Structures are given as structure tokens and as C-alpha cells.
Amino acid sequence: MLLKQGKIRISNLKEIWKDYQLIKRLVDKRIDSLKDTLVYSVDKLEQLHYIRGQIKGLESLLQDLNDLQKKQEQLNDKELRDFKGST
């Protein structure tokens, strides 16, 4: 829909994709760091629960990003089919 309305250009899609990859990479690194902290540095039960909560939140964020990516790909495919059908 946004492509039809001319609101998103291909160059903008490339930038969005780069941002998505950067965010995903940063979140993955943070999760790895937190897991290392869990294994080597946790002394108290409260720390364990706090770090586990952070990991769960970041994993939820990654899942949301993946879901949005899949949904966007489906929309893009549908728009492309509709565009080809209208020409």
C-alpha cells in the first residue's frame, strides 16, 4: 500500500533493511552478553531473575521484528502482484 502511494522509495526500503539488520545484530550481541553474565557473574537470585527478564524481553523484541519482517514481505509480494495485474 505504501509503495502504491509513493510514500516509500526503494532507497528507503534499503535503509530500513539496514536498520533492521543492525538492530537484530545489536540485540543478539546483548543477549549473548547477558547469557555470559548469567553463567559467570550472577551471585544473587535477584540478579538471576533480572537478567532472565532482560533476555526474555530482548527475545520477544526479536520475535516481533521477525514477525513484522514476514508481514512486510507478504504485503510487498501482494502489492507487487496487484501492480503487475493492473498494468
Backbone bond lengths (Angstrom), bond angles and torsions (degrees), N, CA, C in turn:
res aa  C-N    CA-C-N  psi(-1)  N-CA   C-N-CA  omega(-1)  CA-C   N-CA-C  phi
1 M - - - 1.445 - - 1.523 110.36 -
2 L 1.326 116.47 -44.68 1.453 118.74 -179.39 1.519 111.52 -66.17
3 L 1.334 116.50 -34.56 1.460 118.55 178.68 1.514 110.86 -65.66
4 K 1.337 117.24 -40.21 1.463 120.96 179.14 1.523 111.16 -63.39
5 Q 1.313 115.76 -37.36 1.455 119.36 -177.70 1.523 111.76 -80.55
6 G 1.342 117.09 -4.92 1.451 120.47 178.01 1.510 113.86 74.86
7 K 1.319 117.90 18.36 1.462 120.07 -177.72 1.522 112.11 -83.49
8 I 1.306 117.84 -25.44 1.459 121.07 -179.98 1.521 108.46 -121.11
9 R 1.300 115.56 126.06 1.451 120.76 176.50 1.516 108.78 -94.54
10 I 1.314 115.90 162.55 1.453 121.06 178.90 1.524 110.42 -58.40
11 S 1.331 117.37 -40.19 1.467 120.14 179.03 1.525 110.70 -61.78
12 N 1.342 117.21 -36.13 1.457 120.45 177.31 1.519 110.54 -67.64
13 L 1.320 117.63 -37.58 1.454 120.81 177.83 1.525 110.68 -63.01
14 K 1.331 116.42 -37.93 1.464 120.23 177.73 1.521 110.34 -64.15
15 E 1.329 116.90 -41.18 1.464 120.70 178.37 1.527 110.90 -65.63
16 I 1.323 116.28 -41.91 1.464 120.26 178.18 1.522 109.80 -61.64
17 W 1.332 116.90 -41.87 1.467 121.03 179.53 1.528 110.41 -63.69
18 K 1.334 117.41 -41.98 1.464 120.50 177.52 1.521 110.84 -62.04
19 D 1.335 116.40 -42.90 1.467 120.62 178.21 1.521 110.92 -61.94
20 Y 1.317 116.27 -43.07 1.467 121.17 178.89 1.524 110.12 -59.20
21 Q 1.338 116.30 -46.95 1.462 119.73 -179.02 1.522 111.11 -64.25
22 L 1.324 117.55 -39.66 1.458 121.58 178.77 1.527 110.72 -63.53
23 I 1.318 116.70 -47.84 1.467 120.80 179.81 1.518 110.26 -60.19
24 K 1.318 116.51 -45.39 1.456 120.49 -179.62 1.525 110.95 -61.12
25 R 1.312 116.83 -43.83 1.467 120.87 179.82 1.528 111.13 -64.07
26 L 1.338 117.90 -42.57 1.459 121.60 179.00 1.533 111.86 -64.79
27 V 1.318 116.23 -41.64 1.464 119.97 179.13 1.526 110.18 -65.95
28 D 1.332 117.04 -42.13 1.471 119.93 177.68 1.529 111.09 -60.00
29 K 1.325 117.15 -43.23 1.467 120.97 178.68 1.526 110.78 -62.68
30 R 1.321 115.94 -41.82 1.473 119.82 -179.76 1.523 110.68 -64.95
31 I 1.306 117.35 -40.99 1.461 120.80 177.78 1.530 110.10 -61.99
32 D 1.322 117.18 -44.75 1.466 120.53 178.08 1.526 111.16 -60.54
33 S 1.314 116.04 -42.03 1.463 120.48 179.26 1.536 110.90 -63.22
34 L 1.320 116.22 -43.62 1.462 120.21 179.17 1.528 111.44 -64.86
35 K 1.323 116.69 -37.81 1.471 119.73 177.94 1.525 110.65 -65.33
36 D 1.321 116.81 -40.23 1.471 119.45 175.31 1.527 111.01 -61.58
37 T 1.320 116.26 -41.86 1.463 120.69 177.97 1.523 110.09 -61.05
38 L 1.323 116.89 -41.61 1.466 120.23 177.99 1.523 111.49 -58.59
39 V 1.307 115.98 -43.05 1.462 120.42 -175.35 1.530 111.99 -73.30
40 Y 1.329 117.83 -39.73 1.458 120.51 -168.71 1.524 116.11 -109.69
41 S 1.338 118.87 -18.02 1.462 118.23 -168.12 1.520 115.97 -127.13
42 V 1.296 119.83 -2.37 1.465 120.54 -175.59 1.530 109.83 -81.91
43 D 1.322 115.19 125.00 1.458 120.93 179.94 1.524 112.10 -110.46
44 K 1.311 116.99 -23.13 1.464 120.72 -173.78 1.522 110.31 -125.39
45 L 1.302 115.14 152.46 1.456 121.37 179.00 1.528 111.47 -62.30
46 E 1.334 115.59 -35.52 1.473 118.86 178.82 1.524 111.15 -63.08
47 Q 1.341 116.92 -39.34 1.461 120.79 176.94 1.531 110.32 -62.69
48 L 1.312 115.58 -41.95 1.460 120.19 179.21 1.523 111.17 -59.01
49 H 1.313 115.99 -48.57 1.469 119.94 -179.38 1.531 111.47 -65.17
50 Y 1.319 116.88 -39.60 1.461 120.76 -179.66 1.529 110.89 -63.33
51 I 1.321 116.09 -47.66 1.468 119.86 -178.44 1.522 110.96 -68.16
52 R 1.322 117.22 -39.17 1.470 119.43 176.47 1.518 110.59 -61.18
53 G 1.324 117.35 -38.81 1.465 120.79 177.02 1.512 111.92 -64.40
54 Q 1.329 116.89 -39.83 1.464 120.01 177.31 1.527 110.62 -63.15
55 I 1.327 116.04 -44.32 1.464 119.94 -179.72 1.525 110.49 -62.65
56 K 1.319 116.63 -45.16 1.469 119.45 179.11 1.523 111.42 -60.97
57 G 1.330 116.83 -39.79 1.465 120.51 178.79 1.520 111.89 -64.75
58 L 1.312 116.66 -42.99 1.466 120.43 179.43 1.522 111.33 -68.51
59 E 1.331 116.81 -38.12 1.465 119.18 177.12 1.526 110.79 -66.25
60 S 1.319 116.40 -35.78 1.464 120.52 175.50 1.534 110.64 -64.44
61 L 1.320 116.50 -41.12 1.463 121.23 176.37 1.523 110.63 -60.10
62 L 1.330 117.53 -45.69 1.459 120.90 178.12 1.525 111.32 -60.22
63 Q 1.322 116.72 -41.45 1.463 119.76 179.27 1.527 110.64 -64.75
64 D 1.328 116.72 -41.33 1.466 120.52 177.52 1.526 111.03 -62.24
65 L 1.327 116.70 -42.13 1.465 120.35 178.05 1.523 111.22 -62.95
66 N 1.332 116.62 -42.94 1.468 120.30 178.15 1.521 111.24 -63.13
67 D 1.332 116.33 -42.10 1.466 120.23 178.64 1.525 111.21 -63.12
68 L 1.334 116.39 -42.87 1.463 120.04 178.33 1.521 111.34 -64.02
69 Q 1.325 116.07 -39.81 1.465 119.57 178.81 1.523 110.39 -62.05
70 K 1.325 116.89 -46.26 1.463 120.25 179.58 1.523 111.21 -62.65
71 K 1.328 116.43 -42.74 1.456 120.49 179.11 1.527 110.90 -62.79
72 Q 1.336 116.66 -41.95 1.462 120.42 179.25 1.519 111.02 -65.16
73 E 1.327 116.87 -40.14 1.464 120.29 178.05 1.526 110.70 -62.57
74 Q 1.324 117.12 -40.68 1.463 120.40 177.97 1.522 110.70 -64.23
75 L 1.329 116.73 -42.54 1.475 120.15 178.19 1.522 110.99 -63.91
76 N 1.333 116.17 -42.52 1.467 120.00 179.34 1.524 110.62 -62.45
77 D 1.341 116.98 -43.12 1.461 120.53 178.32 1.524 111.08 -61.70
78 K 1.332 116.59 -42.93 1.465 121.09 179.93 1.525 110.41 -64.44
79 E 1.330 116.99 -44.39 1.465 120.54 179.43 1.524 111.10 -63.31
80 L 1.317 116.72 -38.78 1.462 120.43 179.10 1.526 110.45 -65.37
81 R 1.340 116.45 -42.82 1.468 119.35 177.07 1.517 111.14 -63.50
82 D 1.342 116.35 -43.07 1.466 120.20 178.74 1.524 111.11 -63.31
83 F 1.323 116.63 -40.05 1.466 120.89 -179.99 1.518 110.37 -65.86
84 K 1.320 117.09 -43.45 1.465 120.27 179.37 1.523 110.58 -66.34
85 G 1.334 116.49 -34.30 1.449 120.10 179.26 1.513 113.83 -71.71
86 S 1.348 116.06 -24.77 1.472 118.62 -177.64 1.522 112.24 -89.40
87 T 1.320 118.11 -8.42 1.468 119.15 -178.95 1.508 111.95 -98.04
